[in-house]
Amino acid sequence: MEHVCNNCGAQGVKLWREYQTFLNEQTLLCSDCTGISTGKKYLIGQDGRAWSDLMECWNDSVEFRVPAVPTDDGTFLGFTSVPYNDVVKWRRLPNRNKP
């Protein structure tokens, strides 16, 4: 699976995927498109954490979307199983590459 936003084509940015969804049914969305897909405006920090009004805290998911941290074989690491070094790499990616 190519690591690009399925909506706008953004590459080299943080992407989110659906939680508990088969790989062949996954869509990847950048921070802007993730917010649009929910119909809400989400505040997403530079580290990729999103503010949840419901829980009144920062967290790694945006509704039912979680960070899409790729593996070498083209799949994604499980949301609760991402090694620290991969978390750091994902958080260092920009949120967007659009002006």
Secondary structure, DSSP 8 states (H G I E B T S, - for coil): ---B-TTT--BSS--EEETT--GGG---B-HHHHHHHHTS---B-TTS-EEETTTTEEES-BTTEEE--B-TTS-B--TT---HHHHHHHHHS-S----
